[in-house]
Amino acid sequence: MTRWLSGIAFLICGLLPLMGSAQDSWQQSGFPSTGYIGQPGPPGGWGDPYAQLRPGYDDGRERKIAAILSGPVQESWIRFELLHWRIKGADDTLIGAPVAPEVDGTPFDLTARDRSRRLQALDRVTGARPQTFAVVPRIGDSEEPGQTGFRGSFGIPTTVGDFEFNGFVLEEYNETVRVSPFIDNIGIQSASLIGAVSLLNDGVVVNDTMILFNQGLNVNHTTSLYGFEANLVNLAFTPNVDVEIRPIIGVRYLNLEDNLNISGTDIPDAVNDPTNILNHRISSSAQNHIFGPQVGFRASSKMRRFTLGTDVKLLLGVNRVQDQVRTEQIFTMDELPQTDSNEHTEFAPTFDFSVYGKFAASDHINLLISYQALVGARYSRSYDTIRYNAPAAVNDPPDITAQDGLSKFYAHGLTLGLEIIFP
């Protein structure tokens, strides 16, 4: 990201003097210069050869650069916006591996509501637990509830276009799912329902390998999103028409961080061995660093005090993904913590579309409302990066590791803003 910003800065610094020089007044070839206004040359017409050595000498270049910036900079602006966005959720994701159906092909009810299709609770070491059934939870709707956020922007108009900078942050999304032990009375019998995380058995989908939580299971999922960008919004192709089209070129950075924590306690044999208490822990984190150049256009139409417009931008992003999965006490108390990390780089194109309306409340105050959608591909989420697996041998340590779980990502919502134009 630093390289992109440095490149843009060097490009701007290199172009400004050239643009200033390109605006020199025209002179007919072959005629001597008479010097600058207020500085007539000596007889002979070729100017004062010692002028550059005199104190206060001005060759006009600084004034030309100032002419590019001074007037428009007076119309620079700053904007404050309140965001209310929704982002892609876990979409009813199972906390565990898929579970094989019964012998006759009937799928198990992992919520344990259907008494005829409950999944028997099986301990990897001690075997089946009598009259005990597993509840494997799920997390997330298709969209996480609306999160509030803030965006700050400022712009500097120049004769080559508007330089615009902005940064935004959303509040952290937090979801918690709990599965507490429950006794279901069935006539004269009773059944215990406890939380569980289903596992593969050496990579094979089964229905007899799981982690049990007879003292309670907690699943916590958090998501945070922020970013910033710098753009040059060029002058309109065809100014002073009903709809002006302006090209956009710039750089952008997005940061999406996702965390999933699974925790709970199990006492396999509270009667005969009450000291054998397993504090199961599975934690997963997925960090996405998306950065790169972006291109697009702005179309706007002004009608008296109202302005309607749209911004369309495509980020040609590179996603530096950092995934990590950590486990503790999955099968035994003396089990050493296991950590597995996975880092890789992906091409993650991201499309940004917004429509907005602007009302000029005064010469220096604008009110804004807009809808924005941010859609990207090949993003990593914490609930997709866990490989829930157990080794074939019972005495081997757990094999719960990080895996590539890339998916699409989107965020969208409304924005209310206040824009102040400097006089």
BAGUTOR-649945 format. One line per 10 residues: for each residue x negated, y negated, z negated of C-alpha. Coordinates in steps of 0.05 Angstrom, whole numbers, m for minus. Example, Ala and Ser with C-alpha at 12.3 -4.5 7.8 and 13.67 -1.06 7.14 Angstrom:
m246 90 m156 | m273 21 m143
//
This chain:
0 0 0 | m57 m48 m17 | m87 m37 52 | m22 m57 86 | m14 m120 45 | m86 m139 55 | m79 m128 130 | m18 m173 134 | m53 m227 93 | m114 m226 139
m69 m228 200 | m32 m289 175 | m96 m325 156 | m124 m310 224 | m63 m333 264 | m48 m398 228 | m111 m436 251 | m99 m411 322 | m28 m435 321 | m52 m502 296
m104 m508 351 | m53 m487 404 | m13 m550 388 | m67 m600 407 | m43 m657 450 | m53 m647 525 | m110 m684 560 | m124 m690 633 | m188 m654 653 | m247 m698 669
m229 m758 627 | m268 m774 564 | m236 m769 497 | m219 m834 462 | m223 m801 394 | m167 m791 344 | m115 m844 330 | m146 m897 286 | m216 m874 305 | m231 m905 374
m296 m883 406 | m354 m929 421 | m367 m959 489 | m380 m902 537 | m316 m865 517 | m345 m801 487 | m329 m814 414 | m375 m822 355 | m426 m765 354 | m438 m775 279
m364 m775 259 | m366 m704 231 | m421 m724 183 | m385 m783 153 | m346 m776 87 | m272 m766 95 | m278 m741 167 | m214 m706 190 | m215 m667 255 | m140 m659 252
m137 m584 241 | m115 m589 169 | m60 m637 189 | m36 m589 243 | m33 m531 193 | 3 m576 144 | 52 m594 199 | 69 m520 207 | 81 m511 132 | 99 m576 98
167 m588 127 | 194 m517 126 | 164 m502 58 | 211 m554 30 | 268 m508 51 | 239 m446 16 | 288 m408 m27 | 294 m361 m86 | 349 m310 m97 | 374 m270 m157
419 m210 m146 | 457 m161 m190 | 460 m91 m162 | 512 m37 m174 | 489 25 m136 | 503 99 m134 | 448 148 m118 | 448 221 m95 | 461 268 m153 | 444 340 m168
509 362 m133 | 530 417 m182 | 461 450 m184 | 454 516 m222 | 403 514 m279 | 371 579 m260 | 361 628 m202 | 418 657 m161 | 452 717 m193 | 466 781 m155
540 803 m154 | 567 865 m187 | 561 933 m153 | 628 925 m118 | 607 857 m92 | 647 815 m142 | 609 752 m162 | 599 737 m235 | 633 677 m267 | 574 641 m297
619 594 m336 | 648 656 m372 | 719 630 m366 | 742 691 m327 | 738 748 m378 | 737 801 m324 | 675 773 m289 | 629 753 m346 | 554 764 m343 | 526 810 m397
471 776 m439 | 407 816 m431 | 343 803 m470 | 280 819 m431 | 249 853 m492 | 306 881 m534 | 356 894 m479 | 431 882 m478 | 463 844 m535 | 529 875 m555
592 836 m539 | 550 776 m517 | 558 742 m450 | 516 689 m415 | 537 619 m395 | 491 589 m342 | 504 514 m337 | 504 467 m277 | 486 394 m273 | 506 334 m231
561 312 m185 | 549 297 m112 | 535 225 m133 | 507 198 m198 | 552 144 m229 | 539 72 m210 | 476 44 m240 | 465 m30 m251 | 400 m64 m229 | 367 m129 m211
332 m155 m149 | 291 m219 m142 | 272 m249 m75 | 240 m311 m47 | 227 m337 23 | 181 m386 57 | 203 m412 125 | 149 m430 176 | 149 m447 250 | 132 m374 266
188 m345 224 | 207 m333 151 | 162 m295 103 | 207 m259 53 | 188 m219 m9 | 232 m180 m57 | 230 m128 m112 | 286 m89 m145 | 295 m40 m203 | 354 4 m224
369 24 m295 | 351 97 m311 | 405 148 m299 | 413 198 m356 | 456 261 m359 | 458 313 m414 | 493 381 m412 | 499 423 m475 | 520 496 m483 | 536 513 m556
548 584 m579 | 622 601 m578 | 663 659 m605 | 720 681 m560 | 771 724 m597 | 801 777 m552 | 855 814 m591 | 821 852 m647 | 753 843 m615 | 711 781 m605
658 762 m555 | 600 714 m564 | 585 664 m508 | 515 635 m508 | 474 592 m461 | 426 624 m411 | 379 609 m354 | 380 662 m300 | 314 686 m269 | 290 724 m208
253 789 m221 | 187 787 m184 | 221 744 m131 | 283 788 m124 | 354 764 m139 | 381 806 m197 | 433 800 m252 | 394 829 m311 | 337 779 m322 | 349 715 m360
327 669 m418 | 378 668 m475 | 395 611 m523 | 440 637 m579 | 428 575 m621 | 445 525 m566 | 420 501 m499 | 407 429 m478 | 394 404 m407 | 374 332 m395
366 299 m327 | 340 229 m314 | 328 189 m250 | 295 121 m239 | 286 80 m176 | 249 16 m160 | 212 m16 m101 | 188 m79 m67 | 176 m103 4 | 145 m160 45
172 m179 113 | 163 m230 169 | 231 m247 198 | 213 m276 265 | 248 m333 301 | 311 m315 339 | 306 m289 410 | 361 m337 432 | 371 m393 381 | 433 m435 374
481 m381 399 | 541 m349 364 | 501 m289 340 | 426 m297 329 | 381 m236 332 | 315 m239 294 | 262 m184 295 | 234 m160 227 | 166 m130 213 | 138 m115 145
114 m65 93 | 151 m30 37 | 141 13 m25 | 193 56 m61 | 185 96 m125 | 234 152 m143 | 220 190 m207 | 262 249 m228 | 257 291 m293 | 292 353 m318
284 381 m388 | 313 447 m411 | 307 463 m485 | 339 507 m537 | 329 560 m590 | 340 634 m592 | 335 684 m650 | 335 753 m617 | 348 791 m681 | 371 747 m738
386 806 m784 | 322 847 m779 | 272 794 m757 | 297 723 m775 | 227 693 m769 | 222 708 m695 | 249 642 m670 | 237 623 m598 | 238 549 m580 | 246 555 m504
221 495 m463 | 222 483 m388 | 206 414 m362 | 202 391 m290 | 181 324 m261 | 182 299 m189 | 149 234 m170 | 158 204 m101 | 113 147 m77 | 139 124 m9
102 69 28 | 89 46 98 | 107 m4 153 | 178 m20 171 | 211 m52 231 | 282 m76 245 | 325 m136 261 | 373 m186 230 | 437 m207 265 | 474 m267 236
530 m314 254 | 545 m380 220 | 613 m413 216 | 612 m478 178 | 597 m459 106 | 602 m384 118 | 548 m338 145 | 559 m265 163 | 501 m220 178 | 469 m151 178
398 m126 166 | 376 m60 197 | 307 m33 179 | 270 32 189 | 214 50 141 | 162 96 173 | 145 121 104 | 92 167 77 | 115 203 14 | 61 222 m36
96 276 m77 | 73 297 m146 | 112 356 m177 | 98 389 m244 | 132 446 m282 | 115 463 m354 | 140 521 m398 | 134 541 m472 | 156 602 m511 | 196 633 m455
188 706 m478 | 147 706 m542 | 128 658 m599 | 53 664 m586 | 59 650 m512 | 11 596 m489 | 42 535 m453 | 40 542 m377 | 33 483 m329 | 38 485 m254
28 424 m210 | 40 413 m136 | 17 352 m97 | 28 341 m23 | 41 286 28 | 103 285 72 | 131 241 127 | 193 209 96 | 229 162 145 | 279 118 108
335 78 139 | 360 14 106 | 426 m18 128 | 461 m77 96 | 518 m125 113 | 526 m190 76 | 567 m253 70 | 540 m320 48 | 578 m382 26 | 544 m449 20
571 m478 m45 | 528 m540 m36 | 467 m562 5 | 421 m524 m42 | 465 m467 m71 | 489 m405 m34 | 533 m349 m62 | 523 m279 m32 | 557 m212 m32 | 531 m151 6
535 m76 14 | 471 m38 24 | 455 35 41 | 387 67 35 | 380 136 66 | 316 177 68 | 291 247 84 | 240 293 50 | 246 268 m22 | 231 312 m81
279 321 m140 | 263 356 m206 | 321 405 m204 | 298 431 m136 | 225 441 m153 | 231 497 m206 | 221 569 m184 | 258 609 m237 | 220 674 m235 | 198 730 m282
142 780 m268 | 160 853 m258 | 121 876 m319 | 155 860 m385 | 90 846 m421 | 65 795 m369 | 72 720 m382 | 127 680 m348 | 121 660 m276 | 163 597 m275
126 551 m227 | 132 490 m182 | 158 497 m111 | 171 451 m52 | 243 428 m57 | 249 370 m9 | 318 344 9 | 352 281 34 | 362 221 m11 | 409 163 m10
428 103 m52 | 483 53 m36 | 526 0 m69 | 546 m72 m77 | 504 m133 m92 | 523 m202 m119 | 473 m258 m112 | 457 m331 m123 | 409 m366 m76 | 375 m432 m91
344 m473 m34 | 289 m521 m55 | 299 m593 m31
//
